[in-house]
Amino acid sequence: MDKYTVKINGWRTASLAFAYDGCHKIYLIENMEDVPEILEYGYKILPIQEIKYIWEEDACALKFISTWSETLDQVIPQGYEGTAKFKFYK
């Protein structure tokens, strides 16, 4: 990844969007070819700029952030009680 869009607790990503189930599951979309599969599962696709708001104001206490990939890399584990840090890049 040459250009990052956001850094979340030190995890850098070039994701332009994320998937959200409307409750607690948040997945970074690092490959836009995954969008049809994500939509089949019923997730909302939101722009990456909204992830901080969703994390802080909308998601329930069971929230987590992972990547939508074969490895499902954990960015913020479920039940994280610390302060999540988001830094956005232009």
NORURSUL-V605970 format. One record per backbone hydrogen bond with DSSP energy under -1.0 kcal/mol. NH is the residue of the N-H (numbers start at 0). CO is the residue of the C=O. Records with the same first field share a line. If there is no record, write none. Layout:
NH: CO  CO
//
This chain:
4: 12
5: 12
6: 86
7: 10
8: 84
10: 7
12: 5
17: 45
18: 26
19: 43
20: 24
25: 63
26: 18
27: 65
28: 16
33: 30
34: 31
37: 33
38: 34
39: 35
40: 36
41: 38
42: 37
43: 19
45: 17
47: 15
49: 46
50: 47
53: 49
54: 50
55: 51
56: 52
57: 53
58: 53
59: 22
62: 59
63: 23
64: 75
65: 25
66: 72
67: 27
68: 66
74: 64
75: 64
78: 62
79: 76
86: 6
88: 4
//
